[in-house]
């Protein structure tokens, strides 16, 4: 059991490191008003908000930054303190929160949207107002 727990904890720690890298290095190419720039997800959200697309900016922040970060942090907390949480009776409540968060975390849908917009860069369809690509 301890070996399996350490394995899952190592995967969660690796996910945390990748999440940090994802939010530090520019992974997004954003074209707004004919100007193309490479930026981070948070930079893309700020650019979208300042160009009149606050709802899309909020979706980017929620789906690409907040939900995955919270999910990873909760996983690390539960895995790191599993025995203590089980004794205190809080483990079940945290697992239920984790499942709820997992359902609302839409990183896979967000990445699919990036791939679709990437396809628009190849002439499959273009928006004259803005394009977001990974």
N, C-alpha and C positions, 0 to 999 in steps of 0.2 A: 504494500500500500504506500509506504513512504517513498519508494522509488518512483512509482507512478505519479505521486503528488509533486515530487521534485521535477519530473519531466514536464508536466503541465505548467508548473510555475516558471520553468525556463522558457517555455513557448510564450507565456504571457509577458515575461520580461523582454524577450526579443520583439514582441509586438509593440511594447512601449517604446523601445529604442527606434523601431521603424516609424512609429507615429511621430516621434520627435523629429526625425529626419524629414518626414513628409511635410512637417510644418515649418521647417527651417530653410530647406532648399527650394528654389523655384521649380515647380512641377507643372505649372499651368501657363499656357500661352493664351493671352486674352487680346482680342481685337475689338476695340470700341472706337467708333467714329473714325475708322481708317487707321488708327494707330495700334500697332501690335507690340505687346510687351510680355516678357516672361516674368512670372511672379509666383508667390506662394498662394496657398488657398486663402489665407486671411487677406493678402493683398488683392486677390481677385474679388473677394467679397466687398472690400472697401471700394474698389473701382466700380463694381456693379452698383453699389449703393449711391455713389456720387454721380453716376450716369443715369439715374432715374429708375433703377431696378432694385428697390429695397427688398421686395419679396424674394427675388432670386438670390440676392445677397444673404438673406436670412437662411434660406434653404441650403446654400453652400456652407455657411458657418455651422448649421445644425448637423447636416449630413456628413460633412468632411472633417470637422474639427471637434465639436462638442460631443456628439453621440459616440464616436469611436474612442475618444479620449476617456470619457466617463466609463464606458464599457471596459476598457483595459484597466483603468484604475480600480474599478470595483472587482474585477477578476483577480488582480494582484492582491487586493486587500483580503478577499474571501479565501484565496489559496494560501496566503501567508499566515492567516490567523484562524484557519479552519478548526483546529482543536478547541481553541478558546471560544470561538463563536458557537460551536456545537454544544459545549458545556453551558453556555449562557442562554441558549435557546434562540439566538438571533440568526443562526445560519439559515433556517428555512425562510425567514423574512428577506434576507439579503439575496438568496437564490431566486425568490419570486421577483424582486426588483431587477435582478440581472436578466431574467427571462423577459420582463416587460421592456427593459432597455434594449435587449437584443432584437425584439420585434420592431422597435421604433428606430433602431440604428439602420440607416439605409445606405451604408457605404457601397454596397454592391450595386444598388440602383443608381447611385451617384456616378460610380465608375462606368456603368453601362451608358448613362447619359453622356459622359465624356467621350466614350467610344463612338457613340452616334454622332456627336458634334465633330469628332475627328473625321468621320466619314463625310461630313459636309465640306470639309476642307478639300476633299478629292472630287468635288463637283457633283455630289449626290444631292445637294440642296444647300442653299446658303441663306443666311439671314443678313439683310443689309444693315441691321442695327448692331448686332454683336454676335461673336462666336467665342465659345469656350472650348478648349481642347486640352487633352492630357499629353 
